[in-house]
Amino acid sequence: MDENRKATEKVERNRSFGHGHDSFEPLGAECTRVAVRLPMAPADLERLAGLIEGRPDVTLHFHTAPWKDLEFLKHFPSVRRLSVDLWSLEDISGFSYLPGDLEVLHFGRTKKRFSLKFLQDMPELERLSLEGHTKDIVNVGGLARLTSLGLRSITLPDLSLLAPLRELSSFGLMLGGTQNLAHLAELPKLKALDLLRINKLDDLSILAKLTSLQKLGLDSMRNVASLPSLDALMHLEEVTLETMKGLAELSAIAAAPNLRQLTIAGMPQLDVAAFRCLVGHPSLKKLRLWSSLDGAVGLKKSVRESVRQLLPDVTEA
């Protein structure tokens, strides 16, 4: 093949089924996500299963359809990464078809409330994402191999269920009303933390104790008016603050001695004085000034220009 053609050929990273133009050609090495809009004929499900045979790196994502059960999973005994977003589910017994060595599971919100006891049959899970599911959520604590956990639209009295997860390195808490984050300090390998739109949360003093953190993201928590000094977080290199409307200064972030990248998005309340604490930072290499992904207004133009003059070597648009 002509080298120029190779360079311009589009790399397929995702493939979709159920939209009328299904391709059962072998998946390229770059394709690591297959999205399926049900229904699909059993014969086509079998063909799809053949495509992902021997591809433990491929995530199989079932979505959109008003589907009632998970019987289709019987066609996929070799799947290792599964994502299910089917609001109308009425029966999840089909999870029993999954192999005991399933590594990744996303279980999206459903209209009906289901027990999470099925997680007991997935001892090899390394990455888990749950949306809106709280019944028997204590079973999450039995997944000793978990390295990544995401909880969305879930309110808990505290995060004690995380304490047994000694291998957990990435945790995301999105929406919901959980306010007690103290048990995060019991996770010795926690490297990445993302907190999003927890409206009742106003105290993030726990951050000062998370000394293993390397990456921190805080998004849309309007009641957080201050952050603790992060001077003890020797491994923290990357911080993203997005639409944190209660914060007026950045000195707590600047105290992180090995900070390399800081992203500020959707925070028009900040003035140039808020950035002076970053002048002369010994390790900061990149300062990103963005608008918020949800459309929130970013820094005023005059502030952006002043920050670029203040920190010319690190500031990006």
N, C-alpha and C positions, 0 to 999 in steps of 0.2 A: 504493500500500500504506500502511496506517495506520502512523504514525511509531512508535507504541508496539510494534507488531508487528515492525517493522524492528529495533528495539532489542533485542527478546528472541529474535529468530530466531537459531538456532545457526549460526555461521560454519563452513563446511566447509573445513578445512585439509588433511585427508587423506581419500583414498577407497580402499576395499579391494575387491578382486575375488577370486573363487574361494571364496566362503563361502555361495553359494546365493542371494544377493540382489543380483546385480550391477546397477549403474545405469550406463547409457551416456549419461546426460544430459550436456550440455556442462559442463566444469569451470568453477567460478567463479574469479575472479581470485585469491582467497585460497587456493585449493587448489593446493599446490605439491608434494604427495607422493602417489603412487599405488602402493599395495602389491598385489602379485599373488601369489596362492597357486596354483601350478600343480597339475594340468594345466588348460589352457584350450583350447577348440576353436580351430582356425586362424581361422575366421570371426570369433570373438570377439576374438582377438588383433588382427586387422585393424581391428575397430571400436575397440578400445582405442588402437591406433596413431593412428587418426583423431582421438581425443580430445586427444592430446598434440601433434598437428601444430601447428606455430607456437607452441608453449609451451616454449621452451628453459629456462624457470625450473622446470619440473616434474621431480622425481626419480622415476624408475621403479624400483621395488624388487621383485625376485623373491626369494621366500623359502620356507622350510619344506619344500617337497615333496622326496621322494626322486627327484629328477630327474637324468638321466645326462649331458645335453649342453646346449649353448646354441643349438641350431638355431632356437629361437623368436625369437632376436634378429633374424632376417632380416625380421621384420615391422616393425621399428622403425628404419628408416634415418635418421630425423630426431631420435632421442633425443640429448640433450646431457648428461643427468645419469642415471647408472645405478648401482644397488646390487644386488649378487648375493650371496645367502646360501643356497647350495645345497650342503649337506654331501656329498651322494652323487655329485657330478659326476665323470664319468670322461673327459670330452672337452670342452676349452674352445676348440676351433677356431672355434666360433661367434662368438668375439670379433671375427673378421675381418669380420663383417657391420656392425660399428659404424662410424659416420662418422669420418673423420680429425680432425674438429673436436670430438670428445667433450671436455667440459669437466670433468666430475666422475665419478669411479669409486670405488666401494667394492667390494672383492673379499674376501668373508668366508672363514672357514676351510673347508677341504675335506678329506675323508678321504684323497684321493689327492694326491700332491705334484706340482705343476705348475711349469713354468718361467715366469718373468715376462718372457720375451723379447717377448711380445705388446705390451708397453708401448712398444716401438719404433715401433709403428704408431699411437700416440696422442700425437703431439707437442704438441697443443694443451691437454693436461690442465692444469688449474689447481688441482684438489683431488683428492687420492688418499688412500685408506684401505685398508690391507692387514692381514689377520689371519692369522698363521701361515705366510705365504708368504716363503720365503727363497731359493729356487733362482733363480739369476741375478738377484738383487735389485740388482745393480750397475746394471741398466737404469733404476732410479729416478733415478740421477744424470744421465741424459740428458734428463730432462723439464725443460727450461730455463724453462718458464712456470709451474711449480708455485709456488703461494702458500701451500698448506696440505697438510700430510702427517701422516698418523696411522699408526703402526706398533703392532700389538697382538699379543702372544704371539710376539714375534720377538726372538731374541737375536743380537746382532752383536758382533764384537770391538771395534769402535769405530763412530763415526758419520761416518767419512770420506766415505761415499757422499753425504752432504748438502752437502759443500763446493762442488760446482758449482751448487747451487741458489740462485743469487744473489737471486731474487725471493721466496724462502720467508719468509713472515711469521708462519705458525702451525705449530707442531710439537707432536705428542703422542706420547709413548712410554708404552705401557701393557703391564704384565706382561712376561714375558721376563726375561733375566738380563744385559742390557747394562749395563756398569759404567763404561766410558770415554766420557764425554760431552764431551771437550775440543773436538771439532770444532764444537760449537755456537757457539763464539766466532768462527767464520769466516763466520757468517751475518749480513750487515750490516743486513738488514731484519727480523730476527726480533722480533716484537712480542708474541706469545702463546706460552707454553710450559706444557704439562701433562705431569706425570710421575705415573704411577699404578702402585702395587704392584710395584715393581722390587725384589724382596726382598733381593737381594745388594748393592744399591747402598747405600753408606754415606758417600760423599763428594760433596757438592754445592758444593764450592768454586768450580766453574765459574760459578755464578750471579753472582758478583761481576764477571765480565767481560762479561755480557750487557747492555750499556749501552743497547741499543735496546728492551729489554722494556717493555711496557705492562701486561701481564697475566701472572700466574704462578699455577699451581695445583699443589699437592703433595699426594698422597693415598696413604695406607697404605704408607709405607716405614719399617718399624719400626727399621731399622738406622741411620737418619739421626739422630744425636744433637745435631747443631748445624748452623747455617747461617752462611755468611759475611755480613759486613756488606753491606747493599745500598745503602750511602750513595752509590755512584757511579751508581746506576740512576735517573737524573734523570727518565725518562719513565714509570717504574713507578707505576701508579695503583691497580691492583686485585690483591689477593693472597688466595688461598683455601688454607687448611691444613685437611686432613681426615684424621682418624685417624692423625696423625703422632705416634705414641706415644713416640718417643724424644726429642721436644723438650720442654724444661721452661721455656723463656723465649722472649720475642718481640723482644728488643732488635735483632736483626739486621734484622727486618722494619721495626721502627719507624725504623730509620736511613734508609729510603727517603724522600727529602725531599719528594716530591710524592704520597705515598700518599693515596688518597681513600677506598678501601673495603677492609676486612679482614674475611674470613669465617673463623670458627673452628668446626669441626664434629668431634664425636666425639673430643674430647681432654680427658678428665676429669682427667688428671694436672696440668693447669694450675691454679695457685692465683691469687689476686687479685694477688699480688706480680708475677706474670708480665706483668700488664697495666699496671703503673705507668709503664713506659717510653713508653706512648702518651699520657699526660697532657700536654696542651699541644702536641701534634703540630700543626704549622702548617697542614696540609691535610686531615687525616682528617675525613671527613664521616659515615662510616657504619661501625659495628662490628656484625657479625652473629654471634650466638652460637647455633649450631644443634646438633642431634643429627646423627649421620652418616646418610647416605642408606641405608647398609647395616645400620642398626639399632644401630650402636655408641653407647654411652652418651655423652652430652655432658657439659658442665661440671656440677659439683655445684650444686644449687639455691642453696646459700649463696654460692658463688663468683659465680654469675650475678648475684645480687642485689647483691653487693658491687661487682662491675664496673659495674653500672648506676649505683650511687652514685658511683663513682670517675670514670666517663665518661658523665654523664647526657645530654649533648647529642648523642652519636653512637651510643649503644648501642641495638640492636634486639633483640627476643626471638629 
